[in-house]
Amino acid sequence: MTDIRHELRKFVAPEFIIGDDARLLAGRYAKNYGVSHVMIVTDEQMLKAGWIHSILESLAAEGIRYTIFSDVLPNPRDFEVMKGAELYHKAGCDALVAIGGGSPIDCAKGIGIVVSNHSHILDFEGVDNIPVPSPPLICIPTTAGSAADVSQFAIINDSRKKVKITIISKKIVPDISLIDPVPLTTLPQSLTAHTGMDAIVHSIEAYVSNASSPVTDIHALESIRIMSMYLPLAYQHPENLHYRYQTLLGCLLAGLAFSNASLGIVHAMAHSLGGEYDLPHGECNALLLESAIDFNFQACPDRYLNIGRALGIEYRSSDHEECLIELIQALKRLRESVGIVERFSQIGVSSERIPELAIHAIHDPCLATNPREPDIRDIEKIYARAL
């Protein structure tokens, strides 16, 4: 018998329901959790889109009271979390319903942490630093990208230092995600592109992570296959429910993968950029990906070749360098097919800020699972190539 040792791996996931009008189950699940007054965490864009009304009706039908907190900006700030926690206590809430993309969901997670642990949100940075679990959290994602609705991650912007902090704990995994393609039909093209590319980077980084497992590998590769096929279609035909459903499915699989395998250098660097420049997170990931793969490739070439096959590449050569070129070109075509064509220098990033960006990135927890260990100079070079 061959002596093979299998490393221990765990897999954490919430309950989820995916399909048309899943959002309308919010009231039923709030009732199931025995709550009486939920805080709705959302943003102004969602309020304007109007999808929130049917969710509020489902809560009212079950006799669930609600208080709306919508002071959430993209890249949620620490003071937004603290303001939401104050309102939660003042209103007498006993659960959270997050409606929106990654920003409202991460903000809701932050509020839950604060109200259960009675401390400032920035005190919980890092891995497994949350003593008391959060109140019940129901998520209704309205983008196909962040997968915050199924992950044990929350990203909050430290407004004083202008850097994003990462909080990782199974105690902030939502209780249920109601994954509904219908609200995505009004998602702007730019958000479709940015969030979709975020999902693709989630899967790529999870697959090459040094904490990956056979279970996360299955989710990651299938997510790459689905997203590369359907993201451009959803971008071109935003009202097509089937295309939207497929991107949500791809996002879900990506979330299950990265929540359990973690991420890597792309996200570490994107968090630094987002904190300093307040840029869209998915756009940062998309623009960093190709240069990061060029750096990482030598650490696990076979894994990157599998990623290329999931993208639909039929390699014309067995030479690794030629395969790397094909992979990077395929990812560039995918990025450009959804309108992400600018470089960082065109959206306000200055080369003079690269050393400081690199310092923040090298301390990001996501870097711990990158397949190749970089130094500061390596990170600076990746930023410079993406300018």
ABEGO torsion letter per residue (X at the ends): XBBBBBBBBBBBBBBBBBEBGAAAAAAAAAAAAGBABBBBBBBAAAAAAGAAAAAAAAAAAAGBBBBBBABBBBGBBAAAAAAAAAAAAAAGBABBBBBEBAAAAAAAAAAAAAAAAGBBAAAABEBGABABBBBBBBBBBABBAAGAAABABBBBBBAAAGBBBBBBBAAABBABBBBBAAAAAABBAAAAAAAAAAAAAAAAAAAABAABBAAAAAAAAAAAAAAAAAAAAAAABAABAAAAAAAAAAAAAAAAAAAAAEBBAAAAAAAAAAAAAGBBAAAAAAAAAAAAAAAAAAABAAAAAAAAAAAGBBBABABAAAAAAAAAAAAAAAAAAAGBABBAAAAGBBAAAAAAAAAAAAABAAAAABABBBBAAAAAAAAAAAX
